[in-house]
Amino acid sequence: MLESLITSKTRIKLMIKFFINSDTTAYLRNLATEFGESTNSIRQELNRFEEANLLESKTAQNKKIYQANTKHPYFKDIHHLLLKYVGIEEIIDNVVTHIGELEKGYIINDFAQGNPGNVIDLLLVGTNFDYDFLNKLVRKAEESVSFKIRYIAVSPSEAEQ
């Protein structure tokens, strides 16, 4: 769906990278390597985002480091749109309300770093998990998204370790 509105695959990758997790930072050459694309195409898109004030940049060790501008009036809208696009919002809502005494939940690995792939990894911290229900929810959520869902459920004491 998003591909029909935004035709640049590089732009979509950058949006996912920076707007799913607002703490993500990256620089040009790193992004080019990560996406397997030319620095020129990525530079053009980064410049567009920066001109629109959607990305902020700072220089550190001769590298221009980019990060999402969370103060931009459209940041939250873009963030929510991308969560819907990758299906994370639906998964989180279903899991949080029905699985047990969930204290914290984390998206870890590739998605947390802004690299959407074929698998989303979740770390669930809490007690009294209903694993049968959790497995059912995960399988049901997988039917409506384009990736597999893996999870690790741990107690609060295990999470501290």
N, C-alpha and C positions, 0 to 999 in steps of 0.2 A: 504494500500500500504506500509506504513512504517513498519507495523508489519511483512511483508514478508522479509524485509531487516534487521530489528533489532528484534530478537526473544525474547529478554528480555522485558517483560511488565514493569518491574521496571525501566529499563534503559529509556524506552520511557517516563514514567511518570516523571522521573528526568529531562530529556531533556526539556520537556514541562515546567516543574516547573522553571528551571533556565534560559532557553534560549529564551522563549517568552518575558519575562520581566526581563531584566538584573539586575534590582534593587532588585530582590527577594533574600532574604537570608533565610537560614533554618539550623537547626541542626538535628542530627541523630534521636533522640527520637521523635521529632516533626514530621519528615517525616514518621517514622514508624507508628505513630498514624494516621496521615493524609491519608496515603496510605493503612492502614490496613494490613501491611506486617511486617515481622520480622526485627529486627534491623540488624541481620546478613546479610540478602540479600541486604538491602539498603547500609550497610557499604561496602560490596564488590563492588557495583556499584560506590559509592562515591570515593572509593580508585582508581578505574579504571579511573574515570574522572579526579581525582587529579593527578594521575601519567601521564596522557596524557596532563596535564596542561590546561585542559578545565575548571576546577573549581579551585578557590582559597579558602583558608581557613584561619581563624584567631581564636584565642581562647579568649573567653570572659566569665567570671564567670563560669569557669570549663566546658564550652561547646565549641565544635569545630563548628564554624559557616561557612557555605559554601555559595559561590556566584560564578556566572559565571565569567570567565576570559574574559572580553571584549577585551583584547589586543591579544588574541590568533588569529592566522591568519585564522582559520576556524570559528571564532565566527559568523561573518556576514552570512556566508554560511549556518551554522546550523540554525541560527535565521530565515533566509528566508525560508529554507526548512520546518521548523516547522510552520511558518505562513501559508504556502501553505497547509501543512498537515491538519491543523485545519480549513482552509478556511478563515482566517481573512483577508489576503491580498486582496482577491477578493472583499470581502464585503466593505472594506475601500475604495478601488479604485472606486467602483461603487457609493458609498454613497457620497464621497467627491466631485466628479465631477458633480453631477446632482441635489442635493437637495435644493440648495439655497445659502445663504451667510453663509457658515460654517466657524467659526473662529477657533474652537478647537473641537477635538473629543477625547474621552477617552474610553478605555475599563475598565470597573469597575467590582467589585465583584470577583467571582471565577477565571475567566480567567486572570484578572489583577494580581492575587496572584499566578498564575501558576497552578491553579487547573482546568483543563478542565472538563466540565460537560456537561449537556444536554442543557444548556442555556448560551448564551453570552449576556452580558448587555453592552449597549453603552450609553454614555452621550454625546450628541451633543450640542454644544454651538454656537449660531448664531442667525440670523434673517431671515425673509422671507422664512421660510421653505415651500416647496411644499409637504405637508403631504400625499396627494394622491400618488404622485410619490415616496416619501420615503417609504410608505407602500408597493407599488408595487415592489420596489427594494429589500426590506427586504424579501418579500415572494419569489421572484425569487432567491435571494441568499440562502434562506433556502432549496431550491430544490437541490442545489449543495453541501451542507454541511450536517454534521451529527448532527446538534443541532438547537435549536430554537434561534431566535434573538429577544431580547427586546431592546427598546431604549427609552430614555427620551430626548426630545428636549427642551432646555431652552435658554432664552436670556442671553446675557453677564451679565446683572445686577442680574438675578436670579442665575446664576452660582456663582457669588461672595458671595451670601448668603449661 
